[in-house]
């Protein structure tokens, strides 16, 4: 008799499950949900694209191209001179969807083993010089590993109207996340070790480093929204001299010298900084509270 009761009870449970049993509240609440498998990075290529003209204008791009184990790839760009070290999801200097596409290990046209990479520009590929005009491009690359498993090739990147940048894989994954990529590549200015004195314009966030080899380095600051501090980069160089009771400075590209006003130990230097001809003029008032080390 007991066996009969157990059989009936078991049958009832099976029927309830088959019909989609309900909870006491009358709604079905599954305990698990299917999840998408996470992608792992198989190869990671990194590079940097800039030149003296671009860097003087505040553009210096680091490039990262991840090849994933599911055969897809993603390429992103980061302007390290944006001075923005915020997380990738909120970073105005970071372009997540620069490049996308596929890759596979295969053969080239001469049956040599290689990695075949197919890319196309993504939604963030825009020509900023023309108001954000979308860029289009599809490219195929054949990449050949060296004996130490390192690789390099020239990648088409959507910098302005489209440029080319050498990217390299050194056999390891350098950056696990885009946030880490940004933190490690954001521009970091190092103050000259041979600085005698420093002039500063705290309103416009410029610093003038006066060095012991009679040279100068003018650096300007940009606010990093990640921590609300200013990051500096070299803006202009030149020379300085102290002769016949006159402390003077000549900035590269300028024909005339600037003479500082000295009152006691304090010196004030007025200088108009120009980003480039006809654009970005800033009137600076650079002050140093003690210039006695220069007046010798």
Buried (B, 14 or more C-beta within 10 A) or exposed (E): EEEEEEEEEEEEEEEEEEEEEEEEEEEEEEEEEEEEEEEEBBBBBBBBBBEEEBBBBBBBBBBBBBBBEEEEBBBBBBBBBBBBBBEBEEBEBBBBBBBBBBBEEEEEEEEEEBBBBBBBBBEBBBBBEEEEEEBEEEEEBBBEBEEEEEBBBEBBBBBBEBBEBEBEBBEEEBBEEBBEBBBBBBBEBEEBEEBBBBBBBEEBBBBBBBBEEEBBBBBBBBEBBBEEEBBBBBBBBBBBEBEEEEBBBBBEEBEEBBEBEBEEEBBBBEBEBBBEEEEEEBEBBBBBEEBEEBEE
